[in-house]
Amino acid sequence: MCLAIPGKVLSFRGPVAVVDMEGVRHQVQMDFVDDVVAGDYVLVHSGFAVQKMTALEALETLKAIRACFGAGLEDDARGSVAPENPHHP
């Protein structure tokens, strides 16, 4: 399963932005989105920003992800081991 996570753009260095995703900073390629500035929110998949979004859209998306995956998302994002998923090999 593929999943895109919302994050807040903190800064830029050329086509790469530092994006805060649930308290973890990631370097994200910004080649596929236009008119993004520091403070904006983007949807990130596989290291690429794929869509610009509002803060409200980002919050609603994170709520939906948490509802599906529970606390495992926060644990996994911070480098801990997430609970095993019995439906995934």
Order of alpha helices (4+ residues) and beta strands (2+ residues): beta-beta-beta-beta-beta-alpha-alpha
